[in-house]
Amino acid sequence: MTYKTPPKPRALFIGRWQPFHNGHKWLINKKLSCNTPILIAVRDILPDDKNPFTTEQTVEMLTEVYADDDVVIISISDIESVNYGRGVGYAINEHVPPDNICRISASDIRNKIHNQDDTWKTLVDQRIWHLIEKYLV
């Protein structure tokens, strides 16, 4: 593929997003707030107790949240590690969330949903409540 002007690089986020919650959103929005285009890669894994959503359901949730942003969402094969060689031309960034965000746990959210505790809704973007309820409740 030949470009007259190269496309702007994207920040890559890889995860299971089971479910996508406000901690994940905080992390991705850190880069979006810098006008950085985003690429979200959803690991294609079989549903189980820790991963109750299919890859397609997870992509649907992410698409709902980021419909109006410069975000591309793809599914990728499950990974066992992330590897790179020296001088590859990109940075590896760690963003340390504030305490109120750092304490959000997808396991806790799944437990709350399982126990019919609606406080899980305070931890998840309102735009995907209906999808979570559709697939899990």
PECOR-V226143 format. One record per residue. N is the residue number from 1. RES is the residue in one small letter. SS is DSSP state (H for helix, E for strand, L for the rest). PHI is phi in degrees with one decimal (999 if undefined). PSI is psi in degrees with one decimal (999 if undefined). Layout:
BEGIN
n->N res->RES ss->SS phi->PHI psi->PSI
n->N res->RES ss->SS phi->PHI psi->PSI
END
This chain:
BEGIN
n->1 res->m ss->L phi->999 psi->130.7
n->2 res->t ss->L phi->-110.7 psi->134.3
n->3 res->y ss->L phi->-117.8 psi->139.2
n->4 res->k ss->L phi->-70.4 psi->-44.6
n->5 res->t ss->L phi->-122.7 psi->124.6
n->6 res->p ss->L phi->-61.7 psi->144.1
n->7 res->p ss->L phi->-66.6 psi->151.4
n->8 res->k ss->L phi->-66.7 psi->134.7
n->9 res->p ss->L phi->-61.5 psi->151.0
n->10 res->r ss->E phi->-107.3 psi->150.4
n->11 res->a ss->E phi->-85.4 psi->129.1
n->12 res->l ss->E phi->-97.4 psi->132.4
n->13 res->f ss->E phi->-125.6 psi->123.6
n->14 res->i ss->E phi->-113.3 psi->132.6
n->15 res->g ss->E phi->-169.1 psi->177.3
n->16 res->r ss->L phi->-92.5 psi->-34.8
n->17 res->w ss->L phi->55.9 psi->57.2
n->18 res->q ss->L phi->-114.6 psi->74.4
n->19 res->p ss->L phi->-93.1 psi->168.8
n->20 res->f ss->L phi->-64.5 psi->126.2
n->21 res->h ss->L phi->-131.7 psi->180.0
n->22 res->n ss->H phi->-63.9 psi->-24.4
n->23 res->g ss->H phi->-67.4 psi->-45.2
n->24 res->h ss->H phi->-61.5 psi->-44.6
n->25 res->k ss->H phi->-61.6 psi->-41.2
n->26 res->w ss->H phi->-57.8 psi->-46.6
n->27 res->l ss->H phi->-61.4 psi->-49.8
n->28 res->i ss->H phi->-66.9 psi->-39.5
n->29 res->n ss->H phi->-66.8 psi->-22.7
n->30 res->k ss->H phi->-58.1 psi->-43.8
n->31 res->k ss->H phi->-77.4 psi->-38.9
n->32 res->l ss->H phi->-60.5 psi->-35.3
n->33 res->s ss->L phi->-67.4 psi->-15.4
n->34 res->c ss->L phi->-96.3 psi->12.1
n->35 res->n ss->L phi->61.4 psi->32.7
n->36 res->t ss->L phi->-94.5 psi->124.8
n->37 res->p ss->E phi->-63.4 psi->150.8
n->38 res->i ss->E phi->-120.0 psi->144.2
n->39 res->l ss->E phi->-122.2 psi->115.1
n->40 res->i ss->E phi->-103.1 psi->122.9
n->41 res->a ss->E phi->-106.4 psi->121.9
n->42 res->v ss->E phi->-97.9 psi->120.3
n->43 res->r ss->E phi->-67.9 psi->127.9
n->44 res->d ss->E phi->-82.9 psi->100.9
n->45 res->i ss->L phi->-128.4 psi->156.4
n->46 res->l ss->L phi->-75.1 psi->137.2
n->47 res->p ss->L phi->-60.7 psi->143.3
n->48 res->d ss->L phi->-155.9 psi->-168.3
n->49 res->d ss->L phi->-60.8 psi->-36.9
n->50 res->k ss->L phi->-83.8 psi->-16.6
n->51 res->n ss->L phi->-133.9 psi->72.3
n->52 res->p ss->L phi->-74.0 psi->-16.4
n->53 res->f ss->L phi->-97.6 psi->142.1
n->54 res->t ss->L phi->-71.7 psi->166.3
n->55 res->t ss->H phi->-59.7 psi->-42.3
n->56 res->e ss->H phi->-63.9 psi->-39.9
n->57 res->q ss->H phi->-65.6 psi->-40.1
n->58 res->t ss->H phi->-65.6 psi->-44.3
n->59 res->v ss->H phi->-59.9 psi->-40.4
n->60 res->e ss->H phi->-61.0 psi->-43.8
n->61 res->m ss->H phi->-63.0 psi->-46.6
n->62 res->l ss->H phi->-63.6 psi->-39.0
n->63 res->t ss->H phi->-62.8 psi->-38.4
n->64 res->e ss->H phi->-63.2 psi->-44.1
n->65 res->v ss->H phi->-69.7 psi->-40.5
n->66 res->y ss->L phi->-109.0 psi->26.3
n->67 res->a ss->L phi->-58.9 psi->-30.9
n->68 res->d ss->L phi->-103.2 psi->12.3
n->69 res->d ss->L phi->-117.3 psi->166.7
n->70 res->d ss->L phi->-81.9 psi->70.8
n->71 res->v ss->E phi->-129.0 psi->130.1
n->72 res->v ss->E phi->-109.2 psi->133.8
n->73 res->i ss->E phi->-119.3 psi->128.2
n->74 res->i ss->E phi->-132.5 psi->161.5
n->75 res->s ss->E phi->-105.2 psi->146.3
n->76 res->i ss->E phi->-131.6 psi->157.7
n->77 res->s ss->E phi->-58.3 psi->152.8
n->78 res->d ss->L phi->-58.8 psi->150.5
n->79 res->i ss->L phi->-120.8 psi->151.6
n->80 res->e ss->L phi->-105.6 psi->-16.8
n->81 res->s ss->L phi->-167.7 psi->163.5
n->82 res->v ss->L phi->-112.9 psi->126.5
n->83 res->n ss->L phi->-131.7 psi->148.4
n->84 res->y ss->L phi->-153.5 psi->157.6
n->85 res->g ss->L phi->-95.4 psi->171.5
n->86 res->r ss->L phi->-72.4 psi->150.9
n->87 res->g ss->L phi->65.2 psi->31.6
n->88 res->v ss->L phi->-79.3 psi->-10.8
n->89 res->g ss->L phi->91.5 psi->14.4
n->90 res->y ss->L phi->-139.9 psi->159.9
n->91 res->a ss->L phi->-97.5 psi->153.0
n->92 res->i ss->L phi->-106.7 psi->117.7
n->93 res->n ss->L phi->-112.9 psi->141.1
n->94 res->e ss->L phi->-117.7 psi->127.5
n->95 res->h ss->L phi->-110.6 psi->124.0
n->96 res->v ss->L phi->-95.7 psi->112.1
n->97 res->p ss->L phi->-74.6 psi->157.2
n->98 res->p ss->L phi->-65.5 psi->162.5
n->99 res->d ss->H phi->-53.0 psi->-43.1
n->100 res->n ss->H phi->-65.3 psi->-27.3
n->101 res->i ss->H phi->-86.8 psi->-39.3
n->102 res->c ss->H phi->-60.6 psi->-28.1
n->103 res->r ss->L phi->-81.1 psi->-8.1
n->104 res->i ss->L phi->-71.3 psi->131.7
n->105 res->s ss->L phi->-130.0 psi->127.7
n->106 res->a ss->H phi->-63.4 psi->-35.2
n->107 res->s ss->H phi->-61.6 psi->-43.8
n->108 res->d ss->H phi->-61.9 psi->-42.3
n->109 res->i ss->H phi->-62.0 psi->-46.5
n->110 res->r ss->H phi->-60.9 psi->-40.6
n->111 res->n ss->H phi->-63.8 psi->-43.0
n->112 res->k ss->H phi->-60.8 psi->-43.4
n->113 res->i ss->H phi->-62.2 psi->-46.6
n->114 res->h ss->H phi->-59.6 psi->-37.1
n->115 res->n ss->L phi->-89.7 psi->10.0
n->116 res->q ss->L phi->56.9 psi->37.8
n->117 res->d ss->L phi->-98.5 psi->104.5
n->118 res->d ss->H phi->-69.1 psi->-0.3
n->119 res->t ss->H phi->-67.0 psi->-12.4
n->120 res->w ss->H phi->-58.6 psi->-26.4
n->121 res->k ss->H phi->-65.5 psi->-22.1
n->122 res->t ss->H phi->-74.9 psi->-11.1
n->123 res->l ss->H phi->-108.0 psi->0.2
n->124 res->v ss->L phi->-132.3 psi->144.5
n->125 res->d ss->L phi->-57.6 psi->130.9
n->126 res->q ss->H phi->-56.5 psi->-30.0
n->127 res->r ss->H phi->-66.0 psi->-15.9
n->128 res->i ss->H phi->-114.7 psi->6.3
n->129 res->w ss->H phi->-53.2 psi->-46.6
n->130 res->h ss->H phi->-62.6 psi->-32.8
n->131 res->l ss->H phi->-73.5 psi->-42.7
n->132 res->i ss->H phi->-61.2 psi->-44.6
n->133 res->e ss->H phi->-64.6 psi->-37.4
n->134 res->k ss->H phi->-62.9 psi->-40.7
n->135 res->y ss->H phi->-93.3 psi->-23.6
n->136 res->l ss->H phi->-119.8 psi->-25.7
n->137 res->v ss->L phi->-92.5 psi->999
END
